[in-house]
Amino acid sequence: ANALTAIVNWQAAKKVAQLLSVRENQLQTLVGIIEDKRKAGLLEPLDAELVYLNLSQVFSEISESQIALKNAEVNVQELLPDWTP
């Protein structure tokens, strides 16, 4: 039962990490657009700063999800030494 729970937790952590990776890619695209608009004078510096703040929060979430994924992976490997992700 513990091994099954550990595998389910790992799968959930993996899915979260994948979703946040997609979100990171979208925000990187947004940063490019923001930079272009800022350089063209179409965007106030405060608006650009808000985007950068959001991006830093997402990077923090991504880091946390990667840590959770690694922890979940270690938990499974402790219970099932022959298991590979």
Beta strands, then each sheet from edge to edge (+ up, - down):
end
